[in-house]
Amino acid sequence: MTETLVMNDSMMISGIILAITFIGIFTESIHGFHRAKFAMMGALLMIVAGQYYGFYDSKLAVAAVDWNVVFLLGSMMAIVSIMIPTGGFEAMANYMARISKGRQFMLMVLLGTAVTVLSLLLDNVTTVVIFGPLIILIARAMKVSPIPFLLAAALLSDTGGVATLVGDPPNLMIGSAKGIDFNTFLEHMGGLTLAAWVTVLFVLRFLFRKELAVVPQGEYHEKADYKDRKLWNQSVLVLGLMVVMFTIHDIIGWEPWMVAAAGLTLLVFIARHVEMDHAMEDVEIPLLIFFISLFIVVGGVEQSGFLRYLGQFIIPFVQKDLLTATLVLLWVAAILSAAIDNIPFTAAMIPILLGMEAQGIHIAPLWWALAAGVGMGGNGTHIGSTANVYIVTISERLAKRENDPSLAITPWVWFRFGTPAMLATLIVTTVIFYLFFGFFDMPLGTTTTAAAAAVAG
């Protein structure tokens, strides 16, 4: 029988530092300090307190950082930084606007598909940064409201990112911590994400039925020329090779960050005229610092034993009814991710789940519930993800520039259209987990054939 842990000074002080850090991160919009600053402060306090109480030090802090996550995000940001000036993304958006021929829902589907496909490999924020201004340009030329398309871009980028190991930072954190390869992640989350993606489109089609039924009073004829067609083609080729490498990375023994770094290296050598300073222009250093600091904070809490202390209260519930525990985690993760940032929540949950596994408790479906919950939950509010915040921001700028408040995506607008979409995807996801629980319950590492047989049986 596992010994019951009792709260001690180390646990208490690490828990206090964790709470202060997370409160600072979650209330960023109130106090005005960037979340990376609070994460840095928390990391420093954790190391100093850990040295004083004897549970943490600078060497353990460095070891606590998941460099796989940091290097992969940095490499992918650099690749996108090289691709953006080529004009390829503008050409894609313009082509879709022309072939939609004024059919608004068709345009929404085409733009949503492009955003989703890109979100399978690229960071969601990068995807909406690319497409957000293009959507406004197209909608204003067609003389229709850009709100349905902007909301679709945000919702579908968040949803699409759930499908792959590299589609969303929480996925990468979960996969790296648990050792889940690209193919296994796609097998478990791909079908679920597709169902959620279709659900979002149908919900938006219903909720925006009046807006989408309006016949555009303008037409979009502008044809965008590539600024650097050769570099765009080279970048697409490298991304294609990276997709192949991601699918076999476990076979060849490469971590995902190695695949991304190899792709970046290949691209900068193929595109000889690309300067390294230019390649690194759009690498979000504050985001990487935030991740590093957050890993250090959570690492200290884990070393103090506080997460194992919390985990012992969850274990009986998980052992008694794993299906119910899975569905509860799915909804709790989604609701919290709608209200706060999903990255700190994921970082805090991972060690708790690992601690339960270390005690021999089978929790395979909880990993998938966590990934699905934090991914889908980001759609719940206008601050549920950074991609949402960006879309809201550019809509507010447009409303101010056009002196038309109806063009702004307010919290109420998001509540009317975004929140129902999130709830619908959660209901669909819950049904899928319930019906195919045998598949999600298979121990990680089980072959697809064996998993399918288990579901059929």
C-alpha positions as CSV (number, residue, x, y, z in Angstrom):
1,M,0.0,0.0,0.0
2,T,1.3,3.4,-1.0
3,E,2.4,5.6,1.9
4,T,0.2,8.7,2.5
5,L,2.2,11.9,1.9
6,V,1.9,14.7,4.5
7,M,2.3,18.4,3.7
8,N,5.7,19.8,4.7
9,D,7.4,23.2,4.4
10,S,9.0,22.4,1.0
11,M,5.6,21.4,-0.5
12,M,4.0,24.5,1.0
13,I,6.5,27.0,-0.2
14,S,6.6,25.5,-3.7
15,G,2.9,25.5,-3.9
16,I,2.7,29.1,-2.8
17,I,5.3,30.1,-5.5
18,L,3.3,28.1,-8.1
19,A,0.1,29.8,-7.1
20,I,1.6,33.3,-7.2
21,T,3.2,32.6,-10.6
22,F,0.0,31.2,-12.1
23,I,-2.2,34.0,-10.7
24,G,0.2,36.6,-12.3
25,I,0.1,34.8,-15.6
26,F,-3.6,34.4,-15.7
27,T,-4.3,38.1,-14.7
28,E,-1.9,39.5,-17.4
29,S,-4.6,41.7,-18.8
30,I,-5.3,43.3,-15.4
31,H,-1.8,44.2,-14.1
32,G,-0.2,44.8,-17.5
33,F,2.9,42.7,-16.9
34,H,3.7,40.2,-19.7
35,R,3.2,36.6,-18.6
36,A,6.8,35.8,-19.4
37,K,7.9,38.3,-16.7
38,F,5.9,36.5,-14.0
39,A,7.1,33.1,-15.2
40,M,10.7,34.4,-14.9
41,M,10.1,35.7,-11.4
42,G,8.5,32.4,-10.4
43,A,11.4,30.4,-11.8
44,L,13.9,32.6,-9.8
45,L,11.9,32.3,-6.6
46,M,11.6,28.5,-7.0
47,I,15.3,28.0,-7.4
48,V,16.2,30.3,-4.5
49,A,13.5,28.7,-2.2
50,G,14.5,25.2,-3.4
51,Q,18.2,25.8,-2.4
52,Y,17.1,27.1,1.0
53,Y,14.8,24.2,1.7
54,G,17.0,21.7,0.0
55,F,14.6,20.3,-2.7
56,Y,15.8,22.2,-5.8
57,D,18.8,23.9,-7.3
58,S,20.0,25.5,-10.6
59,K,21.2,22.1,-12.0
60,L,17.8,20.5,-11.4
61,A,16.2,23.6,-12.9
62,V,18.0,23.2,-16.2
63,A,17.2,19.4,-16.2
64,A,13.5,20.3,-15.7
65,V,13.3,22.2,-18.9
66,D,11.8,20.2,-21.8
67,W,14.2,21.4,-24.5
68,N,12.4,19.3,-27.1
69,V,9.5,21.7,-26.9
70,V,11.6,24.8,-26.9
71,F,13.8,23.9,-29.8
72,L,10.9,22.6,-31.9
73,L,8.9,25.8,-31.5
74,G,11.9,28.0,-32.2
75,S,12.8,26.1,-35.4
76,M,9.2,26.1,-36.7
77,M,8.9,29.9,-36.0
78,A,12.1,30.4,-38.0
79,I,10.8,28.4,-41.0
80,V,7.6,30.5,-41.0
81,S,9.7,33.7,-40.8
82,I,11.4,32.7,-44.0
83,M,8.0,31.7,-45.7
84,I,5.9,34.8,-44.9
85,P,7.7,37.4,-47.2
86,T,7.5,35.1,-50.2
87,G,3.8,36.1,-50.8
88,G,2.8,32.4,-51.0
89,F,0.2,32.7,-48.2
90,E,-1.4,35.8,-49.9
91,A,-1.6,33.9,-53.2
92,M,-3.4,31.0,-51.5
93,A,-6.0,33.3,-49.9
94,N,-6.6,35.2,-53.0
95,Y,-7.1,32.0,-55.1
96,M,-9.7,30.7,-52.6
97,A,-11.5,34.1,-52.6
98,R,-11.8,34.0,-56.4
99,I,-12.9,30.4,-56.8
100,S,-15.6,30.8,-54.0
101,K,-17.4,33.2,-56.5
102,G,-19.2,35.2,-53.8
103,R,-20.5,32.1,-52.0
104,Q,-19.8,33.1,-48.4
105,F,-20.0,29.6,-46.8
106,M,-17.9,28.2,-49.5
107,L,-15.3,30.9,-48.8
108,M,-15.5,30.0,-45.1
109,V,-14.9,26.3,-45.8
110,L,-12.0,27.0,-48.1
111,L,-10.3,29.5,-45.7
112,G,-11.1,27.2,-42.8
113,T,-9.5,24.3,-44.5
114,A,-6.3,26.2,-45.3
115,V,-6.1,27.5,-41.7
116,T,-6.6,24.0,-40.3
117,V,-4.1,22.3,-42.6
118,L,-1.5,24.9,-41.7
119,S,-2.3,24.5,-38.0
120,L,-1.4,20.8,-38.2
121,L,2.2,21.8,-38.5
122,L,2.5,25.5,-37.6
123,D,1.7,27.4,-34.4
124,N,-2.0,28.5,-34.3
125,V,-1.0,32.1,-33.6
126,T,1.3,32.2,-36.7
127,T,-1.6,30.8,-38.8
128,V,-4.1,33.5,-37.8
129,V,-1.4,36.2,-38.0
130,I,-1.0,35.2,-41.6
131,F,-4.7,34.9,-42.6
132,G,-6.4,37.4,-40.3
133,P,-5.4,40.6,-42.3
134,L,-6.1,38.7,-45.6
135,I,-9.6,37.8,-44.5
136,I,-10.4,41.4,-43.6
137,L,-9.0,42.5,-47.0
138,I,-11.2,40.0,-48.9
139,A,-14.3,40.6,-46.8
140,R,-14.1,44.4,-47.2
141,A,-13.6,44.0,-51.0
142,M,-16.7,41.8,-51.2
143,K,-18.6,44.3,-48.9
144,V,-19.6,41.6,-46.3
145,S,-18.9,41.3,-42.6
146,P,-15.5,39.7,-41.8
147,I,-16.7,38.5,-38.4
148,P,-17.9,35.0,-39.5
149,F,-14.6,34.4,-41.3
150,L,-12.4,35.8,-38.6
151,L,-14.2,33.7,-36.0
152,A,-13.9,30.6,-38.2
153,A,-10.2,31.2,-38.6
154,A,-9.6,31.3,-34.8
155,L,-11.9,28.4,-34.0
156,L,-10.6,26.1,-36.7
157,S,-7.0,26.9,-36.1
158,D,-7.4,26.0,-32.4
159,T,-9.4,22.8,-33.4
160,G,-7.0,21.8,-36.2
161,G,-4.0,22.1,-33.9
162,V,-5.4,19.3,-31.7
163,A,-4.7,16.6,-34.3
164,T,-1.0,16.4,-34.4
165,L,2.0,16.2,-32.0
166,V,3.3,19.6,-33.3
167,G,0.0,21.3,-33.9
168,D,-0.3,23.0,-30.5
169,P,2.3,23.6,-27.7
170,P,0.3,21.5,-25.1
171,N,0.3,18.5,-27.5
172,L,4.1,18.8,-27.8
173,M,4.4,19.1,-24.0
174,I,2.3,15.9,-23.5
175,G,3.9,14.0,-26.3
176,S,7.4,14.9,-25.1
177,A,6.7,14.1,-21.5
178,K,5.0,10.7,-22.2
179,G,7.1,9.8,-25.2
180,I,4.2,9.7,-27.7
181,D,5.3,9.7,-31.3
182,F,3.8,11.6,-34.2
183,N,1.9,8.7,-35.7
184,T,0.4,7.6,-32.4
185,F,-0.8,11.1,-31.6
186,L,-2.4,11.5,-35.1
187,E,-4.1,8.1,-34.8
188,H,-5.8,9.0,-31.6
189,M,-6.5,12.7,-32.2
190,G,-7.0,12.8,-36.0
191,G,-10.5,11.3,-36.3
192,L,-11.6,13.2,-33.2
193,T,-10.3,16.5,-34.6
194,L,-12.0,15.9,-38.0
195,A,-15.4,15.3,-36.2
196,A,-14.8,18.5,-34.2
197,W,-13.8,20.5,-37.3
198,V,-17.0,19.5,-39.2
199,T,-19.0,20.4,-36.1
200,V,-17.5,23.9,-35.9
201,L,-18.4,24.5,-39.5
202,F,-22.0,23.4,-39.1
203,V,-22.4,25.4,-35.9
204,L,-21.1,28.5,-37.6
205,R,-23.2,27.9,-40.7
206,F,-26.3,27.8,-38.4
207,L,-25.4,30.7,-36.1
208,F,-24.3,33.0,-39.0
209,R,-27.1,31.8,-41.4
210,K,-28.3,35.4,-41.8
211,E,-24.9,36.9,-42.4
212,L,-23.8,34.2,-44.8
213,A,-27.1,34.4,-46.8
214,V,-26.3,38.0,-47.7
215,V,-25.3,38.4,-51.4
216,P,-22.0,40.2,-51.6
217,Q,-22.3,43.7,-53.1
218,G,-18.7,43.7,-54.2
219,E,-16.3,41.3,-55.9
220,Y,-12.8,40.3,-55.3
221,H,-10.7,40.2,-58.5
222,E,-7.2,41.0,-57.2
223,K,-4.6,38.5,-58.1
224,A,-1.6,38.3,-55.9
225,D,1.8,37.7,-57.4
226,Y,4.4,35.8,-55.5
227,K,7.2,38.0,-54.3
228,D,9.6,35.0,-54.3
229,R,8.1,32.0,-56.0
230,K,11.3,29.9,-55.9
231,L,11.7,30.4,-52.1
232,W,8.0,29.5,-51.5
233,N,8.4,26.3,-53.5
234,Q,11.6,25.4,-51.7
235,S,9.9,26.0,-48.3
236,V,6.8,23.9,-49.3
237,L,9.2,21.1,-50.4
238,V,11.0,21.2,-47.0
239,L,7.7,21.2,-45.1
240,G,6.7,18.1,-47.1
241,L,9.9,16.4,-46.2
242,M,9.4,17.3,-42.6
243,V,6.0,15.8,-42.6
244,V,7.5,12.5,-43.8
245,M,10.2,12.8,-41.2
246,F,7.7,13.5,-38.4
247,T,5.9,10.2,-39.3
248,I,9.1,8.2,-39.0
249,H,10.9,10.1,-36.3
250,D,10.4,7.4,-33.8
251,I,11.8,4.7,-36.2
252,I,15.0,6.7,-36.9
253,G,15.4,7.7,-33.3
254,W,14.9,11.5,-33.8
255,E,13.0,13.7,-31.4
256,P,10.5,16.1,-33.1
257,W,12.8,19.0,-32.4
258,M,15.6,17.3,-34.5
259,V,13.2,17.0,-37.4
260,A,12.3,20.7,-37.2
261,A,16.0,21.8,-36.8
262,A,17.0,19.6,-39.7
263,G,14.3,21.1,-41.9
264,L,15.4,24.6,-40.9
265,T,19.0,23.8,-41.6
266,L,18.1,22.3,-45.0
267,L,16.0,25.4,-45.9
268,V,18.6,28.0,-45.1
269,F,21.2,26.1,-47.2
270,I,18.8,25.6,-50.2
271,A,17.8,29.3,-50.0
272,R,21.3,30.6,-50.0
273,H,20.2,34.3,-50.2
274,V,18.2,34.1,-46.9
275,E,20.1,35.8,-44.1
276,M,20.1,34.2,-40.7
277,D,19.0,37.5,-39.1
278,H,16.0,37.5,-41.4
279,A,15.2,33.9,-40.5
280,M,15.1,34.7,-36.9
281,E,13.0,37.9,-37.1
282,D,9.7,36.3,-36.2
283,V,11.0,33.9,-33.5
284,E,9.1,34.8,-30.4
285,I,11.8,34.9,-27.8
286,P,9.4,36.0,-25.0
287,L,7.3,32.9,-25.7
288,L,10.3,30.6,-25.5
289,I,11.5,32.3,-22.3
290,F,8.0,31.8,-20.9
291,F,8.2,28.1,-21.6
292,I,11.6,27.7,-20.1
293,S,10.6,29.5,-17.0
294,L,7.4,27.6,-16.6
295,F,9.2,24.3,-16.9
296,I,11.5,25.4,-14.1
297,V,8.6,26.4,-11.9
298,V,6.7,23.2,-12.4
299,G,10.0,21.2,-12.0
300,G,10.5,22.7,-8.6
301,V,7.0,21.9,-7.5
302,E,7.5,18.3,-8.7
303,Q,10.8,18.0,-6.8
304,S,9.2,19.3,-3.6
305,G,6.7,16.4,-3.7
306,F,3.7,18.8,-3.8
307,L,2.3,17.4,-7.0
308,R,2.5,13.8,-5.7
309,Y,0.7,15.1,-2.6
310,L,-2.1,16.4,-4.8
311,G,-2.1,13.3,-6.9
312,Q,-2.9,11.0,-4.0
313,F,-6.3,12.6,-3.7
314,I,-7.1,12.0,-7.4
315,I,-5.9,8.4,-7.5
316,P,-8.9,6.8,-5.7
317,F,-11.3,8.4,-8.2
318,V,-9.3,7.3,-11.2
319,Q,-9.0,3.7,-9.9
320,K,-12.7,3.5,-9.2
321,D,-14.1,4.7,-12.6
322,L,-11.5,5.5,-15.2
323,L,-14.1,6.4,-17.9
324,T,-15.8,9.0,-15.7
325,A,-12.4,10.4,-14.6
326,T,-11.5,10.7,-18.3
327,L,-14.7,12.6,-19.2
328,V,-14.3,14.8,-16.1
329,L,-10.7,15.7,-17.0
330,L,-11.8,16.4,-20.6
331,W,-14.4,19.0,-19.4
332,V,-12.4,20.5,-16.6
333,A,-9.4,21.0,-18.9
334,A,-11.7,22.6,-21.5
335,I,-13.4,24.9,-19.1
336,L,-10.2,26.0,-17.4
337,S,-8.5,26.5,-20.9
338,A,-11.4,28.7,-21.9
339,A,-11.0,30.9,-18.8
340,I,-7.2,30.8,-18.6
341,D,-4.1,29.9,-20.7
342,N,-4.0,26.2,-21.5
343,I,-0.2,26.0,-21.3
344,P,0.3,26.4,-17.6
345,F,-2.6,24.0,-16.9
346,T,-1.0,21.4,-19.1
347,A,2.4,21.9,-17.5
348,A,0.8,21.4,-14.0
349,M,-1.2,18.3,-15.0
350,I,1.7,16.4,-16.7
351,P,3.7,15.7,-13.6
352,I,0.5,14.6,-11.7
353,L,-0.3,12.1,-14.4
354,L,3.3,10.9,-14.6
355,G,3.3,10.5,-10.8
356,M,0.2,8.3,-11.0
357,E,1.8,6.2,-13.8
358,A,4.9,5.8,-11.7
359,Q,2.8,4.1,-9.0
360,G,1.6,1.6,-11.6
361,I,-1.9,3.2,-12.2
362,H,-3.2,2.8,-15.8
363,I,-4.2,6.2,-17.0
364,A,-3.7,6.1,-20.8
365,P,-7.1,7.7,-21.7
366,L,-6.3,10.6,-19.3
367,W,-3.5,11.7,-21.6
368,W,-5.8,11.9,-24.6
369,A,-8.5,13.6,-22.6
370,L,-6.0,16.3,-21.5
371,A,-4.9,16.9,-25.0
372,A,-8.4,17.1,-26.4
373,G,-9.7,19.2,-23.5
374,V,-7.1,21.9,-23.5
375,G,-7.2,22.1,-27.3
376,M,-11.0,22.3,-27.7
377,G,-11.4,24.5,-24.6
378,G,-9.4,27.3,-26.1
379,N,-12.4,28.1,-28.3
380,G,-14.7,28.9,-25.4
381,T,-13.8,32.6,-24.8
382,H,-12.1,35.4,-26.6
383,I,-9.1,35.0,-24.3
384,G,-9.0,31.2,-24.4
385,S,-6.0,31.2,-26.7
386,T,-3.5,33.7,-28.1
387,A,-4.9,33.1,-31.6
388,N,-8.3,34.3,-30.3
389,V,-6.8,37.4,-28.7
390,Y,-5.1,38.3,-32.0
391,I,-8.3,37.9,-34.0
392,V,-10.3,40.0,-31.5
393,T,-7.6,42.7,-31.6
394,I,-7.5,43.1,-35.4
395,S,-11.3,43.2,-35.5
396,E,-11.3,46.0,-32.9
397,R,-8.7,47.9,-35.0
398,L,-10.9,47.5,-38.0
399,A,-14.0,48.7,-36.2
400,K,-12.1,51.8,-34.9
401,R,-10.7,52.5,-38.4
402,E,-14.1,52.2,-40.1
403,N,-15.9,53.9,-37.2
404,D,-18.3,50.9,-37.2
405,P,-18.6,49.1,-33.8
406,S,-20.5,46.2,-35.4
407,L,-17.2,45.0,-37.0
408,A,-15.6,44.4,-33.6
409,I,-15.6,40.9,-32.0
410,T,-16.7,41.7,-28.5
411,P,-16.8,39.2,-25.6
412,W,-20.6,39.1,-26.1
413,V,-20.1,38.3,-29.8
414,W,-17.7,35.5,-29.0
415,F,-20.1,34.2,-26.3
416,R,-22.9,34.0,-28.9
417,F,-20.9,32.3,-31.6
418,G,-17.6,30.9,-30.3
419,T,-18.8,29.4,-27.0
420,P,-21.6,27.3,-28.6
421,A,-19.1,26.0,-31.1
422,M,-16.8,25.0,-28.2
423,L,-19.6,23.3,-26.3
424,A,-20.7,21.4,-29.5
425,T,-17.2,20.1,-30.1
426,L,-16.9,19.0,-26.5
427,I,-20.2,17.1,-26.7
428,V,-19.0,15.4,-29.9
429,T,-15.7,14.6,-28.3
430,T,-17.4,13.2,-25.2
431,V,-19.5,10.9,-27.3
432,I,-16.4,9.7,-29.2
433,F,-14.5,9.0,-26.0
434,Y,-17.5,7.1,-24.6
435,L,-18.1,5.0,-27.7
436,F,-14.5,4.3,-28.5
437,F,-13.2,4.2,-24.9
438,G,-11.5,0.8,-25.6
439,F,-9.3,2.4,-28.2
440,F,-8.3,5.4,-26.0
441,D,-7.8,3.0,-23.1
442,M,-5.2,0.9,-24.9
443,P,-1.7,1.2,-23.3
444,L,0.5,3.6,-25.2
445,G,2.7,1.7,-27.6
446,T,0.0,-0.8,-28.6
447,T,-0.2,-1.3,-32.3
448,T,-3.1,0.1,-34.3
449,T,-4.2,-3.4,-35.3
450,A,-4.4,-4.5,-31.7
451,A,-6.2,-1.3,-30.7
452,A,-8.8,-1.8,-33.5
453,A,-9.3,-5.4,-32.4
454,A,-9.9,-4.3,-28.9
455,V,-12.5,-1.8,-30.0
456,A,-14.2,-4.3,-32.2
457,G,-14.2,-6.8,-29.3
